[in-house]
Amino acid sequence: MSLGFPSNPTTNSTYTVGTRTWTWNGVAWNLTSNMNALTANNALYLGGYAANQYLFANATLVNTAAQYDWTNSHVFSNSVTFNGTIYVNGNTSYFASNNVVYTDNLIELHAPAGNVAGSWTYNDGKDIGIRIHYYNATDKNAALVLANDTNYLEWYVDGTESGGVFSGTYGSIKAAGFIGNLTGTATQANNSAYLGGIAATQYAYANGSNFTVNLIGATGPAGATGFGATGIAGPTGSTGATGLTGATGIQGPTGITGATGLTGATGSSASLSYVTRTATGDNITVNYTVTLGCNVNNILVFLDGLCQAPTSDYTVSSTTLTFTTAPYSGAKIVIRELPH
């Protein structure tokens, strides 16, 4: 006997077949009497009525107090909402959908059987991941798995599963960049180095043909400072400008008096007039009075008995003799005007 629920029911409408009664709650038909689910002779009974296929055409919500054991094929032609936890038992669950959406931010794989929220207490020896079925010349299976034996995330472009372990041919990964370290076996193609199929321009050999590549990693510590040979000396630069004249040094001690020179020939008798002027230095005054008509060539100047050099140590202009540097305090100045 098939179930023919009325179309367009109103809330609290009832539908009775035999000893079973269903009530429309505004969304779906709920079995409200004699709710036991029965199975017999491999056929499903809903409320005591056998059916090989149930077609829910109007209901969008399945939420009954009865537990249904659907052992055969059932088709839901419109949207169906299940409130609560859904448990699906079987070797294979098949979803023929063009788009499967999960709102959970993390999809959990490999939960302990019969204890979804529980924890593993032993290693079952199986790889965990996603298998991809595709065709490339022949039917193939690819897989991205967490390998049980190595705890590495492994990518196989083609392989098979046996006893929960996937094995086969490793595939290549193409990306714009990689951060971290890669370890694998070096291969060579078209003069480019490859690590597990990934081209690398910089690598360091570790053990034979096995090497580690750091494609994009953090900057390592600075290496030790190298030592190189001294380079060839460059050409001599041009001579710089003459520096400023330094200050006059301290006057040295009076030298030993030289030997008396030979007496010159007696000159003709003449009347000569000498003028001698004396003064004492004060480390300030540089100008002293001389007779008009004198010049540096007919004046001798002595400081504490040392003869000064004309022009460089003193100059004469009109009636003024000017020292280049003021005589130091206490210096005995003697100005001797020669006849002219």
Disulfide bonds with the S-S distance in Angstrom:
none
